[in-house]
């Protein structure tokens, strides 16, 4: 395959991957819009995530593998 054909093939492959991703994303968005469950207010979602993060951070570090150790935060968390 010539370099020109290889380049064109890569562009087509990339285009197909982009189109497939766009179809997947559109389906995910439509599924979320069609979900009959009630919405969760942002404040409730953030409070639940903060509680989960805090619970994980309170766990003794000795029980976690090195990859599970919390990383130091670069930005201050909301209080």
mmCIF file of the N, C-alpha and C atoms, coordinates in Angstrom:
data_MODEL
# 
_entry.id   MODEL 
# 
loop_
_atom_site.group_PDB 
_atom_site.id 
_atom_site.type_symbol 
_atom_site.label_atom_id 
_atom_site.label_alt_id 
_atom_site.label_comp_id 
_atom_site.label_asym_id 
_atom_site.label_entity_id 
_atom_site.label_seq_id 
_atom_site.pdbx_PDB_ins_code 
_atom_site.Cartn_x 
_atom_site.Cartn_y 
_atom_site.Cartn_z 
_atom_site.occupancy 
_atom_site.B_iso_or_equiv 
_atom_site.pdbx_formal_charge 
_atom_site.auth_seq_id 
_atom_site.auth_comp_id 
_atom_site.auth_asym_id 
_atom_site.auth_atom_id 
_atom_site.pdbx_PDB_model_num 
ATOM 1   N N  . UNK A 1 1  ? 0.850   -1.174 0.000  1.00 0.00 ? 1  UNK A N  1 
ATOM 2   C CA . UNK A 1 1  ? 0.000   0.000  0.000  1.00 0.00 ? 1  UNK A CA 1 
ATOM 3   C C  . UNK A 1 1  ? 0.896   1.237  0.000  1.00 0.00 ? 1  UNK A C  1 
ATOM 4   N N  . UNK A 1 2  ? 0.582   2.147  -0.873 1.00 0.00 ? 2  UNK A N  1 
ATOM 5   C CA . UNK A 1 2  ? 1.400   3.360  -0.969 1.00 0.00 ? 2  UNK A CA 1 
ATOM 6   C C  . UNK A 1 2  ? 1.145   4.253  0.244  1.00 0.00 ? 2  UNK A C  1 
ATOM 7   N N  . UNK A 1 3  ? 2.087   5.146  0.547  1.00 0.00 ? 3  UNK A N  1 
ATOM 8   C CA . UNK A 1 3  ? 1.886   6.059  1.679  1.00 0.00 ? 3  UNK A CA 1 
ATOM 9   C C  . UNK A 1 3  ? 0.604   6.881  1.543  1.00 0.00 ? 3  UNK A C  1 
ATOM 10  N N  . UNK A 1 4  ? 0.289   7.284  0.303  1.00 0.00 ? 4  UNK A N  1 
ATOM 11  C CA . UNK A 1 4  ? -0.935  8.071  0.092  1.00 0.00 ? 4  UNK A CA 1 
ATOM 12  C C  . UNK A 1 4  ? -2.173  7.238  0.430  1.00 0.00 ? 4  UNK A C  1 
ATOM 13  N N  . UNK A 1 5  ? -2.197  5.984  -0.046 1.00 0.00 ? 5  UNK A N  1 
ATOM 14  C CA . UNK A 1 5  ? -3.335  5.113  0.240  1.00 0.00 ? 5  UNK A CA 1 
ATOM 15  C C  . UNK A 1 5  ? -3.425  4.797  1.730  1.00 0.00 ? 5  UNK A C  1 
ATOM 16  N N  . UNK A 1 6  ? -2.268  4.618  2.356  1.00 0.00 ? 6  UNK A N  1 
ATOM 17  C CA . UNK A 1 6  ? -2.261  4.339  3.794  1.00 0.00 ? 6  UNK A CA 1 
ATOM 18  C C  . UNK A 1 6  ? -2.826  5.528  4.558  1.00 0.00 ? 6  UNK A C  1 
ATOM 19  N N  . UNK A 1 7  ? -2.455  6.727  4.135  1.00 0.00 ? 7  UNK A N  1 
ATOM 20  C CA . UNK A 1 7  ? -2.957  7.931  4.789  1.00 0.00 ? 7  UNK A CA 1 
ATOM 21  C C  . UNK A 1 7  ? -4.463  8.053  4.597  1.00 0.00 ? 7  UNK A C  1 
ATOM 22  N N  . UNK A 1 8  ? -4.936  7.787  3.382  1.00 0.00 ? 8  UNK A N  1 
ATOM 23  C CA . UNK A 1 8  ? -6.373  7.848  3.118  1.00 0.00 ? 8  UNK A CA 1 
ATOM 24  C C  . UNK A 1 8  ? -7.116  6.784  3.919  1.00 0.00 ? 8  UNK A C  1 
ATOM 25  N N  . UNK A 1 9  ? -6.522  5.604  4.015  1.00 0.00 ? 9  UNK A N  1 
ATOM 26  C CA . UNK A 1 9  ? -7.150  4.532  4.788  1.00 0.00 ? 9  UNK A CA 1 
ATOM 27  C C  . UNK A 1 9  ? -7.252  4.922  6.257  1.00 0.00 ? 9  UNK A C  1 
ATOM 28  N N  . UNK A 1 10 ? -6.206  5.546  6.777  1.00 0.00 ? 10 UNK A N  1 
ATOM 29  C CA . UNK A 1 10 ? -6.227  5.980  8.176  1.00 0.00 ? 10 UNK A CA 1 
ATOM 30  C C  . UNK A 1 10 ? -7.287  7.058  8.384  1.00 0.00 ? 10 UNK A C  1 
ATOM 31  N N  . UNK A 1 11 ? -7.415  7.985  7.444  1.00 0.00 ? 11 UNK A N  1 
ATOM 32  C CA . UNK A 1 11 ? -8.451  9.013  7.546  1.00 0.00 ? 11 UNK A CA 1 
ATOM 33  C C  . UNK A 1 11 ? -9.848  8.395  7.536  1.00 0.00 ? 11 UNK A C  1 
ATOM 34  N N  . UNK A 1 12 ? -10.065 7.404  6.685  1.00 0.00 ? 12 UNK A N  1 
ATOM 35  C CA . UNK A 1 12 ? -11.370 6.736  6.640  1.00 0.00 ? 12 UNK A CA 1 
ATOM 36  C C  . UNK A 1 12 ? -11.627 5.983  7.940  1.00 0.00 ? 12 UNK A C  1 
ATOM 37  N N  . UNK A 1 13 ? -10.614 5.295  8.444  1.00 0.00 ? 13 UNK A N  1 
ATOM 38  C CA . UNK A 1 13 ? -10.752 4.551  9.689  1.00 0.00 ? 13 UNK A CA 1 
ATOM 39  C C  . UNK A 1 13 ? -11.104 5.512  10.823 1.00 0.00 ? 13 UNK A C  1 
ATOM 40  N N  . UNK A 1 14 ? -10.405 6.628  10.874 1.00 0.00 ? 14 UNK A N  1 
ATOM 41  C CA . UNK A 1 14 ? -10.667 7.627  11.904 1.00 0.00 ? 14 UNK A CA 1 
ATOM 42  C C  . UNK A 1 14 ? -12.087 8.183  11.769 1.00 0.00 ? 14 UNK A C  1 
ATOM 43  N N  . UNK A 1 15 ? -12.505 8.426  10.534 1.00 0.00 ? 15 UNK A N  1 
ATOM 44  C CA . UNK A 1 15 ? -13.866 8.918  10.299 1.00 0.00 ? 15 UNK A CA 1 
ATOM 45  C C  . UNK A 1 15 ? -14.915 7.924  10.745 1.00 0.00 ? 15 UNK A C  1 
ATOM 46  N N  . UNK A 1 16 ? -14.675 6.648  10.470 1.00 0.00 ? 16 UNK A N  1 
ATOM 47  C CA . UNK A 1 16 ? -15.616 5.607  10.899 1.00 0.00 ? 16 UNK A CA 1 
ATOM 48  C C  . UNK A 1 16 ? -15.663 5.509  12.423 1.00 0.00 ? 16 UNK A C  1 
ATOM 49  N N  . UNK A 1 17 ? -14.507 5.615  13.061 1.00 0.00 ? 17 UNK A N  1 
ATOM 50  C CA . UNK A 1 17 ? -14.475 5.573  14.525 1.00 0.00 ? 17 UNK A CA 1 
ATOM 51  C C  . UNK A 1 17 ? -15.218 6.762  15.116 1.00 0.00 ? 17 UNK A C  1 
ATOM 52  N N  . UNK A 1 18 ? -15.038 7.931  14.527 1.00 0.00 ? 18 UNK A N  1 
ATOM 53  C CA . UNK A 1 18 ? -15.738 9.126  15.003 1.00 0.00 ? 18 UNK A CA 1 
ATOM 54  C C  . UNK A 1 18 ? -17.240 8.959  14.838 1.00 0.00 ? 18 UNK A C  1 
ATOM 55  N N  . UNK A 1 19 ? -17.666 8.466  13.686 1.00 0.00 ? 19 UNK A N  1 
ATOM 56  C CA . UNK A 1 19 ? -19.093 8.263  13.444 1.00 0.00 ? 19 UNK A CA 1 
ATOM 57  C C  . UNK A 1 19 ? -19.670 7.240  14.418 1.00 0.00 ? 19 UNK A C  1 
ATOM 58  N N  . UNK A 1 20 ? -18.940 6.163  14.675 1.00 0.00 ? 20 UNK A N  1 
ATOM 59  C CA . UNK A 1 20 ? -19.411 5.149  15.625 1.00 0.00 ? 20 UNK A CA 1 
ATOM 60  C C  . UNK A 1 20 ? -19.523 5.740  17.023 1.00 0.00 ? 20 UNK A C  1 
ATOM 61  N N  . UNK A 1 21 ? -18.554 6.541  17.411 1.00 0.00 ? 21 UNK A N  1 
ATOM 62  C CA . UNK A 1 21 ? -18.606 7.173  18.730 1.00 0.00 ? 21 UNK A CA 1 
ATOM 63  C C  . UNK A 1 21 ? -19.792 8.123  18.814 1.00 0.00 ? 21 UNK A C  1 
ATOM 64  N N  . UNK A 1 22 ? -20.029 8.895  17.763 1.00 0.00 ? 22 UNK A N  1 
ATOM 65  C CA . UNK A 1 22 ? -21.162 9.819  17.761 1.00 0.00 ? 22 UNK A CA 1 
ATOM 66  C C  . UNK A 1 22 ? -22.491 9.077  17.871 1.00 0.00 ? 22 UNK A C  1 
ATOM 67  N N  . UNK A 1 23 ? -22.616 7.930  17.188 1.00 0.00 ? 23 UNK A N  1 
ATOM 68  C CA . UNK A 1 23 ? -23.847 7.128  17.299 1.00 0.00 ? 23 UNK A CA 1 
ATOM 69  C C  . UNK A 1 23 ? -24.016 6.605  18.718 1.00 0.00 ? 23 UNK A C  1 
ATOM 70  N N  . UNK A 1 24 ? -22.927 6.111  19.307 1.00 0.00 ? 24 UNK A N  1 
ATOM 71  C CA . UNK A 1 24 ? -22.988 5.610  20.676 1.00 0.00 ? 24 UNK A CA 1 
ATOM 72  C C  . UNK A 1 24 ? -23.395 6.727  21.636 1.00 0.00 ? 24 UNK A C  1 
ATOM 73  N N  . UNK A 1 25 ? -22.768 7.888  21.501 1.00 0.00 ? 25 UNK A N  1 
ATOM 74  C CA . UNK A 1 25 ? -23.065 9.005  22.391 1.00 0.00 ? 25 UNK A CA 1 
ATOM 75  C C  . UNK A 1 25 ? -24.510 9.463  22.235 1.00 0.00 ? 25 UNK A C  1 
ATOM 76  N N  . UNK A 1 26 ? -25.001 9.545  21.007 1.00 0.00 ? 26 UNK A N  1 
ATOM 77  C CA . UNK A 1 26 ? -26.392 9.937  20.775 1.00 0.00 ? 26 UNK A CA 1 
ATOM 78  C C  . UNK A 1 26 ? -27.348 8.942  21.433 1.00 0.00 ? 26 UNK A C  1 
ATOM 79  N N  . UNK A 1 27 ? -27.031 7.652  21.355 1.00 0.00 ? 27 UNK A N  1 
ATOM 80  C CA . UNK A 1 27 ? -27.877 6.636  21.988 1.00 0.00 ? 27 UNK A CA 1 
ATOM 81  C C  . UNK A 1 27 ? -27.848 6.767  23.506 1.00 0.00 ? 27 UNK A C  1 
ATOM 82  N N  . UNK A 1 28 ? -26.671 7.025  24.079 1.00 0.00 ? 28 UNK A N  1 
ATOM 83  C CA . UNK A 1 28 ? -26.567 7.215  25.530 1.00 0.00 ? 28 UNK A CA 1 
ATOM 84  C C  . UNK A 1 28 ? -27.386 8.421  25.981 1.00 0.00 ? 28 UNK A C  1 
ATOM 85  N N  . UNK A 1 29 ? -27.304 9.505  25.240 1.00 0.00 ? 29 UNK A N  1 
ATOM 86  C CA . UNK A 1 29 ? -28.058 10.711 25.589 1.00 0.00 ? 29 UNK A CA 1 
ATOM 87  C C  . UNK A 1 29 ? -29.552 10.447 25.485 1.00 0.00 ? 29 UNK A C  1 
ATOM 88  N N  . UNK A 1 30 ? -29.978 9.773  24.412 1.00 0.00 ? 30 UNK A N  1 
ATOM 89  C CA . UNK A 1 30 ? -31.399 9.480  24.253 1.00 0.00 ? 30 UNK A CA 1 
ATOM 90  C C  . UNK A 1 30 ? -31.892 8.565  25.367 1.00 0.00 ? 30 UNK A C  1 
ATOM 91  N N  . UNK A 1 31 ? -31.088 7.570  25.752 1.00 0.00 ? 31 UNK A N  1 
ATOM 92  C CA . UNK A 1 31 ? -31.462 6.691  26.867 1.00 0.00 ? 31 UNK A CA 1 
ATOM 93  C C  . UNK A 1 31 ? -31.650 7.496  28.143 1.00 0.00 ? 31 UNK A C  1 
ATOM 94  N N  . UNK A 1 32 ? -30.771 8.447  28.388 1.00 0.00 ? 32 UNK A N  1 
ATOM 95  C CA . UNK A 1 32 ? -30.886 9.278  29.588 1.00 0.00 ? 32 UNK A CA 1 
ATOM 96  C C  . UNK A 1 32 ? -32.141 10.139 29.528 1.00 0.00 ? 32 UNK A C  1 
ATOM 97  N N  . UNK A 1 33 ? -32.435 10.692 28.362 1.00 0.00 ? 33 UNK A N  1 
ATOM 98  C CA . UNK A 1 33 ? -33.638 11.518 28.217 1.00 0.00 ? 33 UNK A CA 1 
ATOM 99  C C  . UNK A 1 33 ? -34.910 10.694 28.376 1.00 0.00 ? 33 UNK A C  1 
ATOM 100 N N  . UNK A 1 34 ? -34.877 9.441  27.921 1.00 0.00 ? 34 UNK A N  1 
ATOM 101 C CA . UNK A 1 34 ? -36.052 8.568  27.990 1.00 0.00 ? 34 UNK A CA 1 
ATOM 102 C C  . UNK A 1 34 ? -36.216 7.892  29.345 1.00 0.00 ? 34 UNK A C  1 
ATOM 103 N N  . UNK A 1 35 ? -35.234 7.988  30.219 1.00 0.00 ? 35 UNK A N  1 
ATOM 104 C CA . UNK A 1 35 ? -35.271 7.328  31.526 1.00 0.00 ? 35 UNK A CA 1 
ATOM 105 C C  . UNK A 1 35 ? -36.436 7.882  32.345 1.00 0.00 ? 35 UNK A C  1 
ATOM 106 N N  . UNK A 1 36 ? -37.364 7.011  32.776 1.00 0.00 ? 36 UNK A N  1 
ATOM 107 C CA . UNK A 1 36 ? -38.541 7.489  33.510 1.00 0.00 ? 36 UNK A CA 1 
ATOM 108 C C  . UNK A 1 36 ? -38.265 7.820  34.975 1.00 0.00 ? 36 UNK A C  1 
ATOM 109 N N  . UNK A 1 37 ? -37.096 7.454  35.466 1.00 0.00 ? 37 UNK A N  1 
ATOM 110 C CA . UNK A 1 37 ? -36.809 7.737  36.871 1.00 0.00 ? 37 UNK A CA 1 
ATOM 111 C C  . UNK A 1 37 ? -36.724 9.240  37.099 1.00 0.00 ? 37 UNK A C  1 
ATOM 112 N N  . UNK A 1 38 ? -37.060 9.679  38.319 1.00 0.00 ? 38 UNK A N  1 
ATOM 113 C CA . UNK A 1 38 ? -36.990 11.118 38.590 1.00 0.00 ? 38 UNK A CA 1 
ATOM 114 C C  . UNK A 1 38 ? -35.545 11.612 38.560 1.00 0.00 ? 38 UNK A C  1 
ATOM 115 N N  . UNK A 1 39 ? -35.399 12.877 38.214 1.00 0.00 ? 39 UNK A N  1 
ATOM 116 C CA . UNK A 1 39 ? -34.070 13.492 38.180 1.00 0.00 ? 39 UNK A CA 1 
ATOM 117 C C  . UNK A 1 39 ? -33.545 13.680 39.587 1.00 0.00 ? 39 UNK A C  1 
ATOM 118 N N  . UNK A 1 40 ? -32.242 13.743 39.711 1.00 0.00 ? 40 UNK A N  1 
ATOM 119 C CA . UNK A 1 40 ? -31.595 13.980 40.993 1.00 0.00 ? 40 UNK A CA 1 
ATOM 120 C C  . UNK A 1 40 ? -31.005 15.381 40.955 1.00 0.00 ? 40 UNK A C  1 
ATOM 121 N N  . UNK A 1 41 ? -31.415 16.252 41.887 1.00 0.00 ? 41 UNK A N  1 
ATOM 122 C CA . UNK A 1 41 ? -30.852 17.604 41.891 1.00 0.00 ? 41 UNK A CA 1 
ATOM 123 C C  . UNK A 1 41 ? -29.333 17.561 42.071 1.00 0.00 ? 41 UNK A C  1 
ATOM 124 N N  . UNK A 1 42 ? -28.647 18.516 41.464 1.00 0.00 ? 42 UNK A N  1 
ATOM 125 C CA . UNK A 1 42 ? -27.189 18.575 41.517 1.00 0.00 ? 42 UNK A CA 1 
ATOM 126 C C  . UNK A 1 42 ? -26.684 18.569 42.949 1.00 0.00 ? 42 UNK A C  1 
ATOM 127 N N  . UNK A 1 43 ? -27.332 19.323 43.820 1.00 0.00 ? 43 UNK A N  1 
ATOM 128 C CA . UNK A 1 43 ? -26.881 19.413 45.211 1.00 0.00 ? 43 UNK A CA 1 
ATOM 129 C C  . UNK A 1 43 ? -26.904 18.040 45.884 1.00 0.00 ? 43 UNK A C  1 
ATOM 130 N N  . UNK A 1 44 ? -27.950 17.252 45.620 1.00 0.00 ? 44 UNK A N  1 
ATOM 131 C CA . UNK A 1 44 ? -28.034 15.910 46.208 1.00 0.00 ? 44 UNK A CA 1 
ATOM 132 C C  . UNK A 1 44 ? -26.952 14.999 45.638 1.00 0.00 ? 44 UNK A C  1 
ATOM 133 N N  . UNK A 1 45 ? -26.743 15.073 44.340 1.00 0.00 ? 45 UNK A N  1 
ATOM 134 C CA . UNK A 1 45 ? -25.719 14.235 43.706 1.00 0.00 ? 45 UNK A CA 1 
ATOM 135 C C  . UNK A 1 45 ? -24.336 14.577 44.244 1.00 0.00 ? 45 UNK A C  1 
ATOM 136 N N  . UNK A 1 46 ? -24.037 15.869 44.356 1.00 0.00 ? 46 UNK A N  1 
ATOM 137 C CA . UNK A 1 46 ? -22.729 16.288 44.859 1.00 0.00 ? 46 UNK A CA 1 
ATOM 138 C C  . UNK A 1 46 ? -22.553 15.890 46.322 1.00 0.00 ? 46 UNK A C  1 
ATOM 139 N N  . UNK A 1 47 ? -23.603 16.025 47.126 1.00 0.00 ? 47 UNK A N  1 
ATOM 140 C CA . UNK A 1 47 ? -23.517 15.639 48.534 1.00 0.00 ? 47 UNK A CA 1 
ATOM 141 C C  . UNK A 1 47 ? -23.261 14.137 48.659 1.00 0.00 ? 47 UNK A C  1 
ATOM 142 N N  . UNK A 1 48 ? -23.930 13.343 47.836 1.00 0.00 ? 48 UNK A N  1 
ATOM 143 C CA . UNK A 1 48 ? -23.733 11.891 47.876 1.00 0.00 ? 48 UNK A CA 1 
ATOM 144 C C  . UNK A 1 48 ? -22.304 11.530 47.475 1.00 0.00 ? 48 UNK A C  1 
ATOM 145 N N  . UNK A 1 49 ? -21.777 12.176 46.443 1.00 0.00 ? 49 UNK A N  1 
ATOM 146 C CA . UNK A 1 49 ? -20.405 11.893 46.014 1.00 0.00 ? 49 UNK A CA 1 
ATOM 147 C C  . UNK A 1 49 ? -19.399 12.337 47.069 1.00 0.00 ? 49 UNK A C  1 
ATOM 148 N N  . UNK A 1 50 ? -19.613 13.498 47.669 1.00 0.00 ? 50 UNK A N  1 
ATOM 149 C CA . UNK A 1 50 ? -18.713 13.970 48.732 1.00 0.00 ? 50 UNK A CA 1 
ATOM 150 C C  . UNK A 1 50 ? -18.710 12.986 49.898 1.00 0.00 ? 50 UNK A C  1 
ATOM 151 N N  . UNK A 1 51 ? -19.893 12.477 50.278 1.00 0.00 ? 51 UNK A N  1 
ATOM 152 C CA . UNK A 1 51 ? -19.979 11.515 51.375 1.00 0.00 ? 51 UNK A CA 1 
ATOM 153 C C  . UNK A 1 51 ? -19.224 10.235 51.026 1.00 0.00 ? 51 UNK A C  1 
ATOM 154 N N  . UNK A 1 52 ? -19.360 9.785  49.782 1.00 0.00 ? 52 UNK A N  1 
ATOM 155 C CA . UNK A 1 52 ? -18.659 8.571  49.357 1.00 0.00 ? 52 UNK A CA 1 
ATOM 156 C C  . UNK A 1 52 ? -17.143 8.786  49.364 1.00 0.00 ? 52 UNK A C  1 
ATOM 157 N N  . UNK A 1 53 ? -16.701 9.922  48.870 1.00 0.00 ? 53 UNK A N  1 
ATOM 158 C CA . UNK A 1 53 ? -15.265 10.238 48.867 1.00 0.00 ? 53 UNK A CA 1 
ATOM 159 C C  . UNK A 1 53 ? -14.737 10.319 50.293 1.00 0.00 ? 53 UNK A C  1 
ATOM 160 N N  . UNK A 1 54 ? -15.476 11.008 51.164 1.00 0.00 ? 54 UNK A N  1 
ATOM 161 C CA . UNK A 1 54 ? -15.052 11.134 52.559 1.00 0.00 ? 54 UNK A CA 1 
ATOM 162 C C  . UNK A 1 54 ? -14.953 9.769  53.234 1.00 0.00 ? 54 UNK A C  1 
ATOM 163 N N  . UNK A 1 55 ? -15.921 8.883  52.959 1.00 0.00 ? 55 UNK A N  1 
ATOM 164 C CA . UNK A 1 55 ? -15.898 7.548  53.557 1.00 0.00 ? 55 UNK A CA 1 
ATOM 165 C C  . UNK A 1 55 ? -14.667 6.773  53.092 1.00 0.00 ? 55 UNK A C  1 
ATOM 166 N N  . UNK A 1 56 ? -14.343 6.876  51.822 1.00 0.00 ? 56 UNK A N  1 
ATOM 167 C CA . UNK A 1 56 ? -13.162 6.181  51.291 1.00 0.00 ? 56 UNK A CA 1 
ATOM 168 C C  . UNK A 1 56 ? -11.895 6.751  51.908 1.00 0.00 ? 56 UNK A C  1 
ATOM 169 N N  . UNK A 1 57 ? -11.837 8.073  52.043 1.00 0.00 ? 57 UNK A N  1 
ATOM 170 C CA . UNK A 1 57 ? -10.643 8.697  52.612 1.00 0.00 ? 57 UNK A CA 1 
ATOM 171 C C  . UNK A 1 57 ? -10.466 8.358  54.089 1.00 0.00 ? 57 UNK A C  1 
ATOM 172 N N  . UNK A 1 58 ? -11.545 8.030  54.790 1.00 0.00 ? 58 UNK A N  1 
ATOM 173 C CA . UNK A 1 58 ? -11.447 7.682  56.213 1.00 0.00 ? 58 UNK A CA 1 
ATOM 174 C C  . UNK A 1 58 ? -11.020 6.236  56.425 1.00 0.00 ? 58 UNK A C  1 
ATOM 175 N N  . UNK A 1 59 ? -11.105 5.402  55.375 1.00 0.00 ? 59 UNK A N  1 
ATOM 176 C CA . UNK A 1 59 ? -10.688 4.007  55.505 1.00 0.00 ? 59 UNK A CA 1 
ATOM 177 C C  . UNK A 1 59 ? -9.198  3.961  55.824 1.00 0.00 ? 59 UNK A C  1 
ATOM 178 N N  . UNK A 1 60 ? -8.798  3.019  56.659 1.00 0.00 ? 60 UNK A N  1 
ATOM 179 C CA . UNK A 1 60 ? -7.358  2.905  56.945 1.00 0.00 ? 60 UNK A CA 1 
ATOM 180 C C  . UNK A 1 60 ? -6.585  2.614  55.661 1.00 0.00 ? 60 UNK A C  1 
ATOM 181 N N  . UNK A 1 61 ? -5.516  3.340  55.455 1.00 0.00 ? 61 UNK A N  1 
ATOM 182 C CA . UNK A 1 61 ? -4.723  3.201  54.231 1.00 0.00 ? 61 UNK A CA 1 
ATOM 183 C C  . UNK A 1 61 ? -4.089  1.823  54.124 1.00 0.00 ? 61 UNK A C  1 
ATOM 184 N N  . UNK A 1 62 ? -3.869  1.150  55.244 1.00 0.00 ? 62 UNK A N  1 
ATOM 185 C CA . UNK A 1 62 ? -3.217  -0.158 55.223 1.00 0.00 ? 62 UNK A CA 1 
ATOM 186 C C  . UNK A 1 62 ? -4.081  -1.203 54.521 1.00 0.00 ? 62 UNK A C  1 
ATOM 187 N N  . UNK A 1 63 ? -5.389  -0.974 54.464 1.00 0.00 ? 63 UNK A N  1 
ATOM 188 C CA . UNK A 1 63 ? -6.290  -1.933 53.837 1.00 0.00 ? 63 UNK A CA 1 
ATOM 189 C C  . UNK A 1 63 ? -6.344  -1.782 52.322 1.00 0.00 ? 63 UNK A C  1 
ATOM 190 N N  . UNK A 1 64 ? -5.695  -0.779 51.789 1.00 0.00 ? 64 UNK A N  1 
ATOM 191 C CA . UNK A 1 64 ? -5.778  -0.514 50.359 1.00 0.00 ? 64 UNK A CA 1 
ATOM 192 C C  . UNK A 1 64 ? -4.462  -0.831 49.662 1.00 0.00 ? 64 UNK A C  1 
ATOM 193 N N  . UNK A 1 65 ? -4.599  -1.281 48.427 1.00 0.00 ? 65 UNK A N  1 
ATOM 194 C CA . UNK A 1 65 ? -3.418  -1.489 47.589 1.00 0.00 ? 65 UNK A CA 1 
ATOM 195 C C  . UNK A 1 65 ? -2.865  -0.121 47.207 1.00 0.00 ? 65 UNK A C  1 
ATOM 196 N N  . UNK A 1 66 ? -1.590  -0.032 46.837 1.00 0.00 ? 66 UNK A N  1 
ATOM 197 C CA . UNK A 1 66 ? -1.002  1.268  46.492 1.00 0.00 ? 66 UNK A CA 1 
ATOM 198 C C  . UNK A 1 66 ? -1.790  2.032  45.429 1.00 0.00 ? 66 UNK A C  1 
ATOM 199 N N  . UNK A 1 67 ? -2.354  1.341  44.452 1.00 0.00 ? 67 UNK A N  1 
ATOM 200 C CA . UNK A 1 67 ? -3.104  2.027  43.401 1.00 0.00 ? 67 UNK A CA 1 
ATOM 201 C C  . UNK A 1 67 ? -4.385  2.645  43.937 1.00 0.00 ? 67 UNK A C  1 
ATOM 202 N N  . UNK A 1 68 ? -4.859  2.157  45.073 1.00 0.00 ? 68 UNK A N  1 
ATOM 203 C CA . UNK A 1 68 ? -6.103  2.667  45.636 1.00 0.00 ? 68 UNK A CA 1 
ATOM 204 C C  . UNK A 1 68 ? -5.873  3.805  46.622 1.00 0.00 ? 68 UNK A C  1 
ATOM 205 N N  . UNK A 1 69 ? -4.635  4.151  46.877 1.00 0.00 ? 69 UNK A N  1 
ATOM 206 C CA . UNK A 1 69 ? -4.342  5.240  47.807 1.00 0.00 ? 69 UNK A CA 1 
ATOM 207 C C  . UNK A 1 69 ? -4.882  6.537  47.213 1.00 0.00 ? 69 UNK A C  1 
ATOM 208 N N  . UNK A 1 70 ? -5.521  7.384  48.009 1.00 0.00 ? 70 UNK A N  1 
ATOM 209 C CA . UNK A 1 70 ? -6.026  8.644  47.453 1.00 0.00 ? 70 UNK A CA 1 
ATOM 210 C C  . UNK A 1 70 ? -4.882  9.556  47.044 1.00 0.00 ? 70 UNK A C  1 
ATOM 211 N N  . UNK A 1 71 ? -5.079  10.245 45.950 1.00 0.00 ? 71 UNK A N  1 
ATOM 212 C CA . UNK A 1 71 ? -4.083  11.196 45.479 1.00 0.00 ? 71 UNK A CA 1 
ATOM 213 C C  . UNK A 1 71 ? -4.289  12.526 46.186 1.00 0.00 ? 71 UNK A C  1 
ATOM 214 N N  . UNK A 1 72 ? -3.225  13.261 46.423 1.00 0.00 ? 72 UNK A N  1 
ATOM 215 C CA . UNK A 1 72 ? -3.399  14.579 47.040 1.00 0.00 ? 72 UNK A CA 1 
ATOM 216 C C  . UNK A 1 72 ? -4.186  15.484 46.102 1.00 0.00 ? 72 UNK A C  1 
ATOM 217 N N  . UNK A 1 73 ? -5.076  16.248 46.667 1.00 0.00 ? 73 UNK A N  1 
ATOM 218 C CA . UNK A 1 73 ? -5.908  17.134 45.873 1.00 0.00 ? 73 UNK A CA 1 
ATOM 219 C C  . UNK A 1 73 ? -5.115  18.368 45.474 1.00 0.00 ? 73 UNK A C  1 
ATOM 220 N N  . UNK A 1 74 ? -5.280  18.783 44.223 1.00 0.00 ? 74 UNK A N  1 
ATOM 221 C CA . UNK A 1 74 ? -4.605  19.993 43.751 1.00 0.00 ? 74 UNK A CA 1 
ATOM 222 C C  . UNK A 1 74 ? -5.491  21.213 43.923 1.00 0.00 ? 74 UNK A C  1 
ATOM 223 N N  . UNK A 1 75 ? -6.780  20.976 43.995 1.00 0.00 ? 75 UNK A N  1 
ATOM 224 C CA . UNK A 1 75 ? -7.698  22.093 44.187 1.00 0.00 ? 75 UNK A CA 1 
ATOM 225 C C  . UNK A 1 75 ? -8.478  21.854 45.467 1.00 0.00 ? 75 UNK A C  1 
ATOM 226 N N  . UNK A 1 76 ? -8.786  22.900 46.201 1.00 0.00 ? 76 UNK A N  1 
ATOM 227 C CA . UNK A 1 76 ? -9.546  22.704 47.435 1.00 0.00 ? 76 UNK A CA 1 
ATOM 228 C C  . UNK A 1 76 ? -10.952 22.202 47.121 1.00 0.00 ? 76 UNK A C  1 
ATOM 229 N N  . UNK A 1 77 ? -11.417 21.266 47.930 1.00 0.00 ? 77 UNK A N  1 
ATOM 230 C CA . UNK A 1 77 ? -12.761 20.735 47.745 1.00 0.00 ? 77 UNK A CA 1 
ATOM 231 C C  . UNK A 1 77 ? -13.774 21.686 48.330 1.00 0.00 ? 77 UNK A C  1 
ATOM 232 N N  . UNK A 1 78 ? -14.952 21.677 47.722 1.00 0.00 ? 78 UNK A N  1 
ATOM 233 C CA . UNK A 1 78 ? -16.032 22.520 48.239 1.00 0.00 ? 78 UNK A CA 1 
ATOM 234 C C  . UNK A 1 78 ? -16.451 22.028 49.603 1.00 0.00 ? 78 UNK A C  1 
ATOM 235 N N  . UNK A 1 79 ? -16.765 22.919 50.463 1.00 0.00 ? 79 UNK A N  1 
ATOM 236 C CA . UNK A 1 79 ? -17.234 22.560 51.806 1.00 0.00 ? 79 UNK A CA 1 
ATOM 237 C C  . UNK A 1 79 ? -18.728 22.707 51.908 1.00 0.00 ? 79 UNK A C  1 
# 
